[in-house]
Amino acid sequence: MSAAVVSGAGRLGTSRRAFLQSAATVAAPLVVPASALGRGGFTAPSERLTLGVIGIGPRCTYDLTAMLKFEDVRCVAIADVQQTRRDAGKKLVDTAYGNADCRLYRDFRELLDRQDIDSVIVATGDRWHAAASILAAKAGKDVYSEKPCGITIADCQRLADVMQAEQRVFQAGTQRRSVANFQKAVELVHSGRLGKLHTMHASVYIPTLDNSWLPAQPLPAREQVDWNLWLGPAAWRPFNQAYCDGKWRGYWDFDSGARLLDWGAHTVDLCQWANRADDTMPIEYEPTENNIICRYANGVKLIIDFLPTPFGDRSPHYITRLGTCPVRFIGDEGWVETGDEGEIVVMPESLQKEIPDALKRVRGLDVSVHARNFFDCIRSRGTTAANPLVMRRSHIACHAAAAAWILQRKLRIDPQTEEFIGDTDATLLKSREARRWE
């Protein structure tokens, strides 16, 4: 079969027997390269983990570029509803491997039908993350899902439950858990060097609610853009290419928690970690003009600060040079603050000696360690840094904060039952009706 996209009404159903019969027609090489046997520092093909890609836009390209460098992992297939993105993804993969083997699919379910794929990365838009991850798990694949992993509380609950039931390895794309400067900041909290933790700051975009539609445009051919599959479980609306180009963000039907999870899935997650709260969440969420003030049962306060633009001026709590997704942890004897630029700022100044010189020189965000953790856990069947429980609790905390902002009133939630207490409207925001798209 050619490298062209595999599509159509049927699913890919090539049997092992048919494959072996086809392979038998190819003459065996006279010399077997050492790499095929795993010698000379190479990983034998039989020992490599195979990876499929579901949705390949700018974010996935960033993640996948790091994964392509792993000798023991091979990306073998890409599924995307847009032809231009499929083609760009194939070029990226084939160039990295020096071959033309990467297979393309319009419908990701055909990729999931392949028994030779061990794992997938789900990097669609938010609307698809949970549904595609669940289908992948039920197809026997381990899953790396970009965040936000679910656009509702119910999505996050269902996703975590399925991963546990199917015994799949799962990694949420909240990669800052695997980034050295954030790890060091959390270590300073856990070590007690800041004294007793009492306040944390997590930055997010200013939340938005937009239920408008872009004007309708002529619908492209299905092979060019499969609009029905692009929408997936999201509510129907007419086609506009801007959505497919990434301009879907901010629209309620496609986005997560009034955009609060764009950064909050990272920054609130880091605060959960710092507070040793991976098995719980804040119990109270109170919106104000500039933030949402959350309180844990242990008395620690989490302030979710609104920032005007993704790359604009920081709020007074933050030092501008720290970059995107800054967090601050405050104890009764000191504080630490860091962000994506890698710099760590601490007080009192005596704590500067706790920051290794090598770490002081690190700048920017490296996603490779988080990806490496995922693949290592596939081999060991171990627990990833951002496992289903970690994702579930931190994402639900973000969604609860977003609900408080949407309703403009204080909300309380039971962290064990994950139910809002005494607020019917908040309960209704826990889920959305999925469109029947098949």
Long-range contacts (C-beta under 8 A, 24 or more apart in sequence): 1-103, 3-90, 3-100, 3-101, 3-102, 3-103, 3-104, 4-104, 5-83, 5-86, 5-104, 5-105, 5-106, 5-223, 6-103, 6-104, 6-105, 6-106, 6-110, 7-105, 7-106, 7-107, 7-110, 7-223, 11-109, 11-110, 11-113, 12-105, 12-110, 12-111, 12-113, 12-114, 13-113, 16-115, 41-71, 42-71, 43-71, 43-72, 45-74, 47-72, 48-72, 48-73, 48-74, 49-73, 49-74, 49-118, 49-119, 49-375, 49-378, 49-379, 50-74, 50-75, 50-76, 50-116, 50-117, 50-118, 50-119, 51-75, 51-76, 51-117, 51-118, 51-119, 51-120, 51-121, 52-76, 52-77, 52-78, 52-79, 52-111, 52-112, 52-114, 52-117, 52-119, 52-120, 52-121, 52-141, 53-77, 53-78, 53-79, 53-80, 53-89, 53-120, 53-121, 53-123, 54-79, 54-80, 54-108, 54-111, 54-120, 54-121, 54-122, 54-123, 54-124, 54-128, 54-132, 54-136, 55-79, 55-80, 55-108, 55-122, 55-123, 55-124, 55-125, 55-128, 55-132, 56-80, 56-85, 56-86, 56-88, 56-89, 56-123, 57-85, 57-123, 57-246, 58-246, 59-123, 59-146, 60-89, 60-121, 60-123, 60-146, 61-88, 61-89, 61-92, 62-367, 63-121, 63-123, 63-144, 63-146, 63-173, 63-367, 63-371, 64-89, 64-92, 64-93, 64-121, 65-92, 66-366, 66-367, 66-368, 66-371, 67-121, 67-368, 67-371, 67-375, 68-92, 68-93, 68-96, 68-97, 69-96, 69-368, 70-371, 70-372, 70-375, 72-375, 73-375, 75-102, 76-101, 76-102, 76-103, 76-116, 76-117, 77-102, 77-103, 77-104, 77-105, 77-111, 77-114, 77-117, 78-102, 78-103, 78-104, 78-105, 78-111, 79-104, 79-105, 79-106, 79-107, 79-108, 79-110, 79-111, 80-106, 81-106, 81-225, 81-226, 81-227, 81-229, 81-230, 82-224, 82-225, 82-230, 82-244, 83-223, 83-224, 83-225, 106-222, 106-223, 106-226, 106-229, 107-226, 107-229, 108-132, 108-135, 109-135, 112-136, 112-139, 112-141, 113-139, 115-140, 117-141, 118-142, 118-378, 119-143, 119-144, 119-169, 119-374, 119-375, 119-378, 120-144, 121-145, 121-146, 122-146, 123-173, 124-232, 125-248, 125-254, 126-151, 126-254, 126-255, 126-256, 126-261, 127-151, 127-231, 127-232, 127-233, 127-234, 127-248, 127-253, 127-254, 128-232, 128-233, 129-155, 130-155, 130-156, 130-158, 130-159, 131-155, 131-232, 131-233, 131-434, 133-159, 133-162, 133-163, 133-170, 134-158, 134-159, 134-162, 137-162, 137-163, 137-166, 137-168, 137-170, 138-162, 138-166, 140-166, 140-168, 141-168, 142-168, 142-169, 142-170, 142-374, 142-378, 143-168, 143-169, 143-170, 143-171, 144-170, 144-171, 144-173, 144-371, 144-374, 145-170, 145-171, 145-172, 145-173, 146-173, 147-172, 147-173, 147-174, 147-261, 147-265, 147-266, 147-391, 147-395, 148-256, 148-257, 148-261, 148-262, 148-265, 148-395, 148-398, 149-173, 149-265, 149-391, 149-395, 150-256, 150-395, 151-254, 151-255, 151-256, 151-257, 151-432, 152-399, 152-429, 152-430, 152-431, 152-432, 153-395, 153-396, 153-399, 153-400, 153-418, 153-429, 153-430, 153-431, 154-430, 154-431, 154-432, 155-431, 156-391, 156-392, 156-395, 156-396, 156-399, 157-392, 157-396, 157-418, 159-388, 159-391, 159-392, 160-388, 160-389, 160-391, 160-392, 163-388, 164-388, 169-374, 169-377, 169-378, 169-381, 169-382, 169-384, 170-384, 170-387, 170-388, 170-391, 171-370, 171-373, 171-374, 171-377, 171-384, 171-385, 171-386, 171-387, 172-265, 172-386, 172-387, 172-388, 172-390, 172-391, 172-395, 173-370, 173-386, 174-265, 174-266, 174-269, 174-386, 174-390, 174-391, 174-394, 175-365, 175-367, 175-369, 175-370, 175-371, 175-386, 176-266, 176-269, 176-270, 176-325, 176-340, 176-365, 177-269, 177-270, 177-273, 177-370, 177-385, 177-386, 177-390, 178-369, 178-370, 178-373, 178-385, 179-365, 179-366, 179-369, 179-370, 180-342, 180-359, 180-362, 181-338, 181-342, 181-343, 181-344, 181-359, 181-362, 182-270, 182-327, 182-338, 184-338, 184-344, 184-354, 184-355, 184-356, 184-359, 185-270, 185-274, 185-327, 185-329, 185-336, 185-337, 185-338, 185-344, 186-270, 186-273, 186-274, 186-329, 188-329, 188-336, 188-346, 188-351, 188-354, 189-274, 189-275, 189-329, 189-331, 189-336, 190-274, 190-276, 193-333, 193-334, 193-351, 193-354, 194-329, 194-330, 194-331, 194-332, 194-333, 194-334, 194-335, 194-336, 194-351, 195-331, 195-332, 195-333, 195-334, 196-331, 196-332, 196-333, 197-274, 197-275, 197-300, 197-329, 197-330, 197-331, 198-299, 198-300, 198-301, 198-330, 198-331, 198-332, 199-300, 199-301, 199-302, 199-303, 199-330, 200-271, 200-274, 200-275, 200-300, 200-301, 200-302, 200-303, 200-327, 200-328, 200-329, 200-330, 201-302, 201-303, 201-305, 201-317, 201-318, 201-326, 201-327, 201-328, 201-330, 202-263, 202-264, 202-267, 202-268, 202-270, 202-271, 202-302, 202-303, 202-304, 202-305, 202-327, 203-263, 203-267, 203-304, 203-305, 203-307, 203-314, 203-315, 203-318, 203-325, 203-326, 203-327, 204-259, 204-260, 204-262, 204-263, 204-264, 204-267, 204-268, 204-304, 204-305, 204-306, 204-307, 205-259, 205-260, 205-262, 205-263, 205-306, 205-307, 205-309, 205-310, 206-259, 206-306, 206-307, 206-308, 207-257, 207-258, 207-259, 207-260, 207-306, 207-402, 207-405, 207-406, 208-250, 208-258, 208-259, 209-252, 209-258, 209-406, 210-250, 210-251, 210-252, 211-251, 211-252, 211-253, 212-251, 213-237, 213-238, 213-240, 214-240, 214-242, 214-243, 214-247, 215-240, 216-240, 217-241, 228-437, 229-437, 231-435, 231-437, 232-435, 232-437, 233-434, 233-435, 233-437, 234-435, 235-435, 236-435, 256-398, 256-399, 256-402, 257-398, 257-399, 257-401, 257-402, 257-403, 258-402, 258-405, 258-406, 260-304, 260-398, 260-401, 260-402, 260-405, 261-395, 261-398, 261-399, 261-402, 263-307, 263-324, 263-325, 264-304, 264-398, 264-401, 265-394, 265-395, 265-398, 266-325, 267-304, 267-325, 267-326, 267-327, 268-302, 268-304, 268-394, 268-397, 268-398, 268-401, 269-386, 269-390, 269-394, 270-327, 271-302, 271-327, 271-329, 272-390, 272-393, 272-394, 272-397, 273-390, 274-327, 274-329, 275-300, 275-302, 277-393, 278-389, 278-390, 278-393, 278-394, 279-389, 279-393, 280-393, 280-415, 280-416, 281-393, 281-394, 281-396, 281-397, 281-400, 281-413, 281-415, 282-397, 282-400, 282-401, 282-413, 282-415, 283-412, 283-413, 283-414, 283-415, 284-410, 284-411, 284-412, 284-413, 285-400, 285-401, 285-403, 285-404, 285-410, 285-411, 285-412, 285-413, 286-404, 286-410, 287-404, 287-405, 287-408, 287-409, 287-410, 290-315, 292-401, 292-404, 292-405, 294-397, 294-401, 297-415, 304-401, 319-345, 340-364, 340-365, 399-429, 399-430, 400-426, 403-429
